[in-house]
Amino acid sequence: MKYLVIASLFALLLLLLYARIRPYLVALQKILTVARNITDPKSTANSRSRAGGITDTKLVRCVACETWVPAERAIGTGAGGSLYCSRECLEKKSDRREKKLAG
């Protein structure tokens, strides 16, 4: 029983020590990652594209507000038609056309 108490106190001590040191270990890991990325930029680009950070997507311009958005997020017909960044821009543009036709 005495050894169990000593072992549990030792485990608690190690847990508290790890809790105090963990922020420094995380910071050290970030610093080492940055240093590795600086020395080998090719592996950085490959790892980011695989992780979803950088992708080769085509940007298109919204007809209404002229904001650049990724082609997969654009609303409208892609083949020579009008592309919009959001439903609001689509509705705004259609309201303007109706006013032009009416008056």
Buried (B, 14 or more C-beta within 10 A) or exposed (E): EEEEEEEEEEEEEEEEEEEEEEEEEEEEEEEEEEEEBEEEEEEBEEEEEEEEEEEEEEEBBBBBBEEEBEEEEBBBEEEEEBBBBBEEBBEEBEEEEEEEEEE
